[in-house]
């Protein structure tokens, strides 16, 4: 098998984990992008794809107190 160089690998799992934790904490998604295809590590619609320079995960804290990550 020949190696194929491409962007990707792991950072979306981190952003997806952060997205799901943020939802449980009551934070509001301001910007979120799902993957083009279903990912295996989370239920459909619960992923958060990020890509440097084009896709971000942005959250808003509606609480009257700070939330630390």
C-alpha positions as CSV (number, residue, x, y, z in Angstrom):
1,X,0.0,0.0,0.0
2,X,1.3,3.4,-1.0
3,X,1.1,6.2,1.6
4,X,-1.2,9.1,0.7
5,X,-0.5,12.5,2.1
6,X,-3.6,14.4,3.2
7,X,-4.9,16.7,5.9
8,X,-6.6,14.9,8.8
9,X,-6.1,12.6,11.7
10,X,-7.3,13.0,15.3
11,X,-7.9,16.7,15.9
12,X,-11.6,16.3,15.0
13,X,-12.0,13.7,17.7
14,X,-10.8,16.4,20.1
15,X,-13.2,19.0,18.8
16,X,-16.0,16.5,18.8
17,X,-15.3,15.6,22.4
18,X,-15.2,19.3,23.3
19,X,-18.5,19.9,21.4
20,X,-20.3,17.1,23.3
21,X,-19.0,18.3,26.6
22,X,-20.0,21.8,25.8
23,X,-23.6,20.7,25.0
24,X,-23.8,18.8,28.4
25,X,-22.5,22.0,30.1
26,X,-25.3,24.1,28.5
27,X,-23.0,26.0,26.1
28,X,-24.4,27.1,22.8
29,X,-22.7,26.3,19.5
30,X,-22.1,29.5,17.4
31,X,-20.2,27.7,14.6
32,X,-20.0,24.0,14.1
33,X,-19.4,21.8,11.0
34,X,-20.2,18.2,10.6
35,X,-18.0,15.8,8.6
36,X,-19.0,15.0,5.0
37,X,-19.3,11.3,6.0
38,X,-20.5,9.6,9.1
39,X,-17.7,9.1,11.6
40,X,-17.4,5.9,13.7
41,X,-16.5,7.5,17.0
42,X,-19.7,9.4,17.8
43,X,-23.5,9.3,17.0
44,X,-24.6,11.0,13.7
45,X,-25.0,14.7,14.2
46,X,-22.8,14.9,17.3
47,X,-19.5,15.4,15.5
48,X,-17.6,18.7,15.1
49,X,-15.2,18.9,12.2
50,X,-12.4,21.5,12.2
51,X,-10.0,22.6,9.5
52,X,-7.4,25.3,9.9
53,X,-8.3,28.4,8.2
54,X,-11.8,27.4,7.1
55,X,-13.8,25.5,9.7
56,X,-13.9,26.3,13.4
57,X,-15.8,25.2,16.5
58,X,-17.1,28.3,18.3
59,X,-19.2,28.2,21.5
60,X,-21.0,30.8,23.5
61,X,-21.4,30.7,27.3
62,X,-24.9,31.8,28.1
63,X,-24.3,31.4,31.9
64,X,-23.7,34.3,34.3
65,X,-20.5,32.5,35.4
66,X,-17.3,31.4,33.5
67,X,-16.9,27.8,32.3
68,X,-13.3,26.5,32.4
69,X,-12.0,24.0,29.9
